[in-house]
Amino acid sequence: MAPDAALDQLDDLFPEFRRRRLPRPENHERLDDLPTKRVGDADHRGLGDGRADDVIKSAGYRIGPFEVESAILKHPAVAEAAVVGKPDALRGQIVKAYVVLKPGRTAASGLETEIADVVKAHVGRHQYPREIEFLDQLPKTESGKIQRFLLRGR
């Protein structure tokens, strides 16, 4: 019996456990190319559906932007942060951070290095932003969500 036929029979026998119909893996080059995936930290806190295109693939590592953004926010000069992948010939992508500073703070020399050091200390040396750009504000929707697709296009 074909696998699909067997699953269809199970659906008929146990309708309360009907499987969720997802795109077929054979229609994707790899399973991680599916449109969404589960994201969260090592303790499985904050699990939720994340956008697959938000995941940064750099030098073989899969980097979640939320972790890096949370680490950047630990720096006392940072008010807001957003992280995206930027194409890179050597690594595939690099981590690029867009940072809004707290009122009265300026992008003094050495601040980029300080922010990178905070990220290295909190989430790992391979996740630190290789580029940091300071903005007056991040692009957001009316509901306040950061529009990363606009940052990726910069």
Steps between C-alpha positions, in 0.01 A plus 500: 500500500634846412588722796238761401229234478594371845483850645165560332370178661620621840325831440177312428534272804602775745351831383576665836871449430482613138848598392566859412552530126840658438686555174655174387875479576577373150384838369782669693872457459540448873261474794632824650374681189142462624329837552497497882681325779503487879744732673603548861793491737680194637254473792207503255371828639340740257416233246286620215471497128779702344553605143745275320646796313595666830750222581854604407722229355861607550803275445290189563333636816130570528458820696167619640467878491304514828795366701742751350255789542443406865874499562546839328229647723712413804739783406409809706507738199255299288126577489398273209666252267416296193719237337493369142721288278709684243640308201870422530723323248702315766238407763177494299355764731631717779307637795419867450347696786298819483512681832307793647681665788338634817437876514816694575728220374712537189678249280844567643805321366532158655126459563470242220777294659334525843167378361672212317680402823170493690352264240809277507474475878127419508422282198821393333793618294352385169182707549639848548404764243780555249337826396305747714307794361352765728154633415273765651212250491424153372235450230186363665145405418206687653487232770868554587662195340840555341492476120815298441430469128563875468829466686606209278441723198731778624 
